[in-house]
């Protein structure tokens, strides 16, 4: 804990050296720590949070003895670029994701690339010889039950302590014996129907090895997430390149990948909004067909919708923005306004045509008559 505290404090000192930083708050534990950096309101500083994060990331990268990641806590503490890998075997999955992580670090704009898995920890690995165990009349459940009693314990009764409080009494191996392979090898396993006991070492191999600190599952499969921050490019662009890189890997049968985190949420929202937009346009066309009594008359309104995208593209280029959720909502609103304006013009032009004007003159007069209503309602 003391080592983690020193490293966390070193990062906090670097953060406090940045002019925009008002205050820091840090905590540390045996697995690392966090430094919360307060940069105040946007109106109180000249630089954006992204620009400050770039400077902070460059500063902490020079610290040795620990790994540092800069994240935006307003986004829930998660990184915007996340690729989830799934498969049946944790160790093989770790090999694939580690190789992918190293290549992802070379993708332009991808920074703070990490795995969801922590460093492996020491574990006791017991591999049962199922054929030999079955031949001796020992099932997997029998062996598992004996190991469960040895490590988790079994309640054998209760006792009343001096304060008159009743406490459960459980029996299990001593902590030192639970990490000693010699003690585990001598653990007796009962043979069903014979009353005999055999040591565990006769039906299994026991070794000390390394294993994952945690095993995560998604839809019943083991999962490891590779995540990254985006710097200098939009998260969408970095995510696109990350997915292309992931799909270029040769996965064994049973292994796969998919978007995770904000990228997955954005993809689902974009899909839902796209379906809603297409459905809305189709429904609007049917209503106009009923209103005008013609299948061709509403085509003028429909053709005006894609023309509105010209202004959308120009606005995004001029403001140096990307097509995200907020801009997509704006596109839908813009299409609604364009459709409304086109309906006003088309209705006026058709009414003037019925009065005897030719089409060109009717369109000219409709534009003059409907200009003020269009400007007032837009």
C-alpha positions as CSV (number, residue, x, y, z in Angstrom):
1,X,0.0,0.0,0.0
2,X,2.8,2.4,0.8
3,X,4.4,1.9,-2.6
4,X,1.0,2.6,-4.3
5,X,0.6,5.7,-2.1
6,X,3.9,7.1,-3.2
7,X,3.2,6.5,-6.9
8,X,-0.3,8.0,-6.6
9,X,1.1,11.1,-4.8
10,X,3.7,11.5,-7.6
11,X,1.0,11.6,-10.2
12,X,-1.0,14.1,-8.1
13,X,1.9,16.4,-7.8
14,X,2.3,16.5,-11.6
15,X,-1.4,17.2,-12.0
16,X,-1.3,20.1,-9.6
17,X,1.5,21.6,-11.6
18,X,-1.0,22.2,-14.5
19,X,-2.3,25.8,-14.4
20,X,-6.0,24.8,-14.9
21,X,-6.0,22.3,-12.0
22,X,-7.8,23.6,-9.0
23,X,-7.5,20.6,-6.7
24,X,-6.7,16.9,-6.5
25,X,-8.0,14.1,-4.4
26,X,-6.3,10.7,-4.3
27,X,-6.7,7.2,-2.8
28,X,-4.4,4.2,-2.9
29,X,-4.7,0.5,-2.1
30,X,-2.7,-2.7,-2.7
31,X,-3.7,-2.9,-6.4
32,X,-3.0,0.8,-7.3
33,X,-5.0,4.0,-6.8
34,X,-6.8,6.9,-8.3
35,X,-6.2,10.7,-8.6
36,X,-9.3,12.8,-9.1
37,X,-8.4,16.1,-10.8
38,X,-10.7,19.1,-10.6
39,X,-10.2,21.5,-13.6
40,X,-13.2,23.7,-12.9
41,X,-15.9,25.0,-15.3
42,X,-15.2,25.3,-19.0
43,X,-15.9,29.1,-18.9
44,X,-13.1,29.5,-16.3
45,X,-10.3,28.1,-18.5
46,X,-9.0,28.6,-22.0
47,X,-8.2,25.0,-22.8
48,X,-10.6,22.1,-23.1
49,X,-10.6,19.0,-20.9
50,X,-9.2,17.0,-23.8
51,X,-6.2,19.4,-24.2
52,X,-5.5,19.3,-20.5
53,X,-5.7,15.4,-20.5
54,X,-3.1,15.4,-23.3
55,X,-0.7,17.4,-21.1
56,X,-1.4,15.3,-18.1
57,X,-0.9,12.0,-20.0
58,X,2.4,13.3,-21.3
59,X,3.6,14.1,-17.8
60,X,2.6,10.9,-16.1
61,X,4.1,8.8,-18.9
62,X,7.6,9.8,-17.7
63,X,6.9,8.2,-14.3
64,X,8.5,4.8,-13.8
65,X,7.4,1.9,-11.6
66,X,3.7,2.0,-12.4
67,X,1.2,2.3,-15.2
68,X,-1.0,5.4,-15.5
69,X,-4.3,6.0,-17.4
70,X,-6.1,9.3,-17.9
71,X,-9.9,8.9,-18.1
72,X,-12.8,11.3,-18.2
73,X,-14.9,10.7,-15.1
74,X,-17.9,12.4,-16.7
75,X,-18.2,9.4,-19.1
76,X,-18.6,7.0,-16.1
77,X,-14.9,6.4,-15.8
78,X,-14.9,4.1,-18.9
79,X,-12.8,4.5,-22.0
80,X,-14.6,5.4,-25.3
81,X,-12.9,2.6,-27.3
82,X,-13.7,-0.9,-26.1
83,X,-13.4,-4.2,-28.0
84,X,-14.7,-7.3,-26.2
85,X,-13.1,-10.7,-27.0
86,X,-14.9,-13.9,-26.0
87,X,-13.9,-17.6,-26.1
88,X,-14.0,-20.8,-24.1
89,X,-10.4,-20.8,-22.6
90,X,-9.1,-18.0,-20.4
91,X,-5.5,-18.6,-21.2
92,X,-5.9,-18.7,-24.9
93,X,-8.1,-15.6,-24.7
94,X,-5.4,-13.8,-22.7
95,X,-2.8,-14.6,-25.4
96,X,-5.0,-13.3,-28.2
97,X,-5.9,-10.1,-26.4
98,X,-2.3,-9.4,-25.3
99,X,-1.2,-9.7,-28.9
100,X,-4.0,-7.5,-30.1
101,X,-3.3,-4.9,-27.4
102,X,0.3,-4.5,-28.6
103,X,-0.8,-3.9,-32.2
104,X,-3.6,-1.5,-31.1
105,X,-1.0,0.8,-29.5
106,X,0.3,1.5,-33.0
107,X,-3.0,2.7,-34.2
108,X,-3.0,6.5,-34.6
109,X,-5.0,8.2,-31.8
110,X,-5.2,5.1,-29.5
111,X,-3.7,5.9,-26.1
112,X,-3.9,4.3,-22.6
113,X,-4.4,0.9,-24.1
114,X,-5.2,-1.7,-21.4
115,X,-6.8,-5.0,-20.7
116,X,-9.7,-5.6,-18.3
117,X,-7.7,-8.5,-16.8
118,X,-5.4,-7.7,-13.9
119,X,-2.0,-9.3,-13.5
120,X,-2.2,-13.1,-13.0
121,X,-2.1,-14.3,-9.4
122,X,-0.7,-17.4,-7.8
123,X,-3.1,-20.3,-7.7
124,X,-3.2,-24.0,-6.8
125,X,-4.0,-25.9,-10.0
126,X,-5.5,-29.4,-9.6
127,X,-6.0,-31.5,-12.7
128,X,-8.1,-34.6,-12.1
129,X,-7.3,-37.8,-14.0
130,X,-10.9,-38.6,-14.8
131,X,-10.2,-42.1,-16.3
132,X,-8.3,-43.3,-13.2
133,X,-10.8,-41.7,-10.8
134,X,-13.8,-43.4,-12.5
135,X,-11.9,-46.7,-12.5
136,X,-11.5,-46.4,-8.7
137,X,-15.2,-45.4,-8.3
138,X,-14.5,-41.7,-7.5
139,X,-16.7,-39.2,-9.3
140,X,-15.7,-35.6,-10.0
141,X,-18.3,-34.5,-7.4
142,X,-16.7,-36.6,-4.8
143,X,-13.3,-35.0,-5.3
144,X,-14.8,-31.5,-5.6
145,X,-16.7,-32.0,-2.3
146,X,-13.5,-33.0,-0.5
147,X,-11.7,-30.0,-1.8
148,X,-14.6,-27.7,-0.9
149,X,-14.5,-29.0,2.7
150,X,-10.7,-28.5,2.8
151,X,-10.7,-24.9,1.5
152,X,-14.1,-23.5,2.3
153,X,-14.8,-25.6,5.3
154,X,-17.9,-27.3,6.7
155,X,-20.0,-26.4,9.7
156,X,-19.8,-28.9,12.5
157,X,-21.8,-27.1,15.2
158,X,-21.9,-23.9,17.1
159,X,-20.8,-22.5,20.5
160,X,-21.7,-19.7,22.8
161,X,-18.9,-17.1,23.3
162,X,-18.4,-15.2,26.6
163,X,-20.7,-12.5,25.4
164,X,-23.5,-15.1,25.1
165,X,-23.5,-14.8,21.3
166,X,-23.9,-18.0,19.3
167,X,-21.3,-18.5,16.7
168,X,-20.9,-21.2,14.0
169,X,-18.0,-23.6,14.1
170,X,-16.5,-24.7,10.8
171,X,-13.6,-27.1,10.1
172,X,-11.1,-26.6,7.2
173,X,-7.4,-26.9,6.5
174,X,-4.9,-24.5,8.2
175,X,-4.1,-21.5,6.0
176,X,-0.5,-22.7,5.5
177,X,-1.7,-26.1,4.4
178,X,-4.1,-24.6,1.9
179,X,-1.1,-23.3,-0.1
180,X,1.2,-26.3,0.4
181,X,1.1,-28.8,-2.4
182,X,2.4,-31.6,-0.1
183,X,-0.5,-31.2,2.3
184,X,-3.0,-31.1,-0.6
185,X,-1.5,-34.2,-2.2
186,X,-2.2,-36.1,1.0
187,X,-5.8,-34.9,1.2
188,X,-8.0,-38.1,1.6
189,X,-10.7,-38.8,-1.0
190,X,-13.5,-41.2,-0.1
191,X,-14.2,-44.1,-2.4
192,X,-17.9,-44.7,-2.7
193,X,-19.3,-47.9,-1.2
194,X,-16.0,-49.2,0.1
195,X,-15.2,-47.1,3.1
196,X,-11.7,-46.7,1.7
197,X,-9.8,-43.4,1.4
198,X,-7.1,-42.6,-1.2
199,X,-4.8,-39.6,-1.3
200,X,-5.6,-36.9,-3.9
201,X,-2.2,-37.3,-5.5
202,X,-3.2,-40.8,-6.8
203,X,-6.0,-39.4,-9.0
204,X,-4.8,-35.8,-9.7
205,X,-1.7,-33.7,-10.4
206,X,-1.3,-30.7,-8.1
207,X,0.9,-27.8,-9.0
208,X,1.3,-24.1,-8.1
209,X,0.9,-21.8,-11.1
210,X,-0.4,-18.5,-12.4
211,X,-4.1,-17.8,-13.1
212,X,-6.3,-14.9,-13.9
213,X,-7.2,-12.6,-11.0
214,X,-10.9,-12.5,-12.2
215,X,-12.9,-14.3,-14.9
216,X,-15.6,-12.3,-16.6
217,X,-18.4,-13.8,-18.6
218,X,-20.8,-12.5,-21.2
219,X,-23.7,-14.7,-22.5
220,X,-22.0,-17.7,-20.9
221,X,-18.6,-17.2,-22.5
222,X,-15.4,-15.9,-21.0
223,X,-14.6,-12.3,-21.9
224,X,-11.6,-10.0,-21.9
225,X,-12.0,-6.3,-22.9
226,X,-9.3,-4.3,-24.6
227,X,-9.9,-0.6,-24.0
228,X,-8.3,2.7,-25.1
229,X,-8.7,6.4,-25.0
230,X,-8.8,8.6,-28.1
231,X,-6.3,11.4,-28.6
232,X,-6.1,13.6,-31.7
233,X,-8.9,11.7,-33.4
234,X,-12.5,11.1,-32.7
235,X,-13.4,8.0,-30.7
236,X,-15.5,6.8,-33.6
237,X,-12.5,6.9,-36.0
238,X,-10.2,5.1,-33.5
239,X,-12.9,2.5,-32.8
240,X,-13.3,1.9,-36.6
241,X,-9.6,1.3,-37.0
242,X,-9.6,-0.9,-33.8
243,X,-12.4,-3.1,-35.2
244,X,-10.6,-3.4,-38.6
245,X,-7.4,-4.5,-36.8
246,X,-9.4,-7.0,-34.6
247,X,-11.1,-8.5,-37.6
248,X,-7.7,-9.1,-39.3
249,X,-6.8,-11.5,-36.5
250,X,-7.0,-15.3,-37.2
251,X,-9.3,-16.5,-34.4
252,X,-9.5,-20.2,-33.5
253,X,-13.0,-21.8,-33.6
254,X,-15.2,-20.6,-30.8
255,X,-13.6,-17.2,-30.3
256,X,-15.1,-13.9,-31.4
257,X,-15.3,-10.2,-30.8
258,X,-17.7,-7.3,-30.6
259,X,-17.9,-3.7,-29.8
260,X,-18.3,-2.8,-26.1
261,X,-18.8,0.3,-23.9
262,X,-19.7,3.6,-25.5
263,X,-19.1,2.3,-29.0
264,X,-21.7,-0.5,-28.6
265,X,-24.2,1.9,-27.1
266,X,-23.6,4.4,-30.0
267,X,-24.0,1.6,-32.6
268,X,-27.3,0.5,-31.0
269,X,-28.6,4.1,-30.8
270,X,-27.6,4.8,-34.4
271,X,-29.3,1.7,-35.6
272,X,-32.5,2.5,-33.7
273,X,-32.5,6.1,-34.9
274,X,-31.8,5.0,-38.5
275,X,-34.8,2.6,-38.4
276,X,-36.9,5.4,-36.9
277,X,-35.8,7.9,-39.6
278,X,-36.6,5.6,-42.5
279,X,-39.9,4.6,-40.9
280,X,-40.8,8.2,-40.4
281,X,-40.0,9.2,-44.0
282,X,-42.1,6.3,-45.3
283,X,-45.1,7.2,-43.0
284,X,-44.8,10.8,-44.1
285,X,-44.9,9.8,-47.8
286,X,-48.1,7.7,-47.2
287,X,-49.8,10.6,-45.4
288,X,-48.9,13.0,-48.2
289,X,-50.2,10.6,-50.8
290,X,-53.6,10.6,-49.0
291,X,-53.5,14.4,-48.6
292,X,-52.7,15.2,-52.2
293,X,-54.5,12.2,-53.8
294,X,-51.4,11.4,-55.9
295,X,-48.4,9.1,-55.7
296,X,-46.2,11.5,-57.7
297,X,-47.1,14.8,-56.1
298,X,-45.3,14.1,-52.8
299,X,-42.1,13.2,-54.6
300,X,-41.1,16.9,-54.6
301,X,-41.2,16.8,-50.8
302,X,-39.2,13.6,-50.6
303,X,-36.5,14.8,-53.0
304,X,-35.9,17.9,-50.8
305,X,-34.9,15.7,-47.8
306,X,-31.5,14.4,-49.2
307,X,-30.7,18.0,-50.4
308,X,-30.7,19.1,-46.7
309,X,-27.7,16.9,-46.1
310,X,-25.5,19.3,-48.1
311,X,-25.9,21.9,-45.4
312,X,-25.2,19.2,-42.7
313,X,-21.9,18.2,-44.3
314,X,-20.8,21.8,-44.7
315,X,-21.7,22.7,-41.1
316,X,-19.8,19.7,-39.7
317,X,-16.8,20.6,-41.8
318,X,-16.8,24.3,-40.8
319,X,-17.2,23.6,-37.1
320,X,-14.8,20.6,-37.1
321,X,-17.4,18.3,-35.6
322,X,-18.2,14.6,-36.2
323,X,-21.5,12.9,-36.9
324,X,-22.4,11.9,-33.4
325,X,-25.7,11.4,-31.5
326,X,-26.4,15.1,-31.0
327,X,-25.7,16.0,-34.6
328,X,-27.9,13.0,-35.8
329,X,-30.7,14.4,-33.7
330,X,-30.1,17.7,-35.4
331,X,-30.3,16.1,-38.8
332,X,-33.7,14.5,-38.0
333,X,-35.0,17.9,-36.8
334,X,-33.6,19.6,-40.0
335,X,-35.4,17.1,-42.2
336,X,-38.6,17.8,-40.4
337,X,-38.3,21.5,-41.1
338,X,-37.3,20.9,-44.7
339,X,-40.3,18.6,-45.2
340,X,-42.6,21.2,-43.6
341,X,-41.3,24.0,-45.8
342,X,-41.7,21.8,-48.9
343,X,-45.3,20.9,-48.0
344,X,-46.2,24.6,-47.7
345,X,-44.7,25.4,-51.1
346,X,-46.2,22.4,-52.8
347,X,-49.7,23.0,-51.4
348,X,-49.7,26.6,-52.5
349,X,-48.4,25.8,-56.0
350,X,-51.0,23.1,-56.5
351,X,-53.8,25.6,-55.4
352,X,-52.5,28.2,-57.9
353,X,-52.4,25.6,-60.7
354,X,-56.1,24.8,-60.0
355,X,-56.8,28.6,-60.5
356,X,-55.4,28.4,-64.0
357,X,-51.7,29.4,-63.7
358,X,-49.1,27.4,-65.5
359,X,-46.7,25.3,-63.4
360,X,-43.7,27.7,-63.6
361,X,-45.7,30.8,-62.6
362,X,-47.5,28.9,-59.9
363,X,-44.2,27.9,-58.3
364,X,-42.9,31.5,-58.5
365,X,-46.0,32.9,-56.8
366,X,-46.0,30.1,-54.2
367,X,-42.5,31.0,-53.2
368,X,-43.4,34.7,-52.8
369,X,-46.6,34.0,-50.9
370,X,-45.1,31.3,-48.6
371,X,-41.8,33.0,-47.8
372,X,-43.0,34.8,-44.7
373,X,-44.8,31.8,-43.2
374,X,-41.7,29.6,-43.8
375,X,-39.4,32.1,-42.1
376,X,-41.8,32.6,-39.2
377,X,-42.1,28.9,-38.5
378,X,-38.5,27.8,-39.1
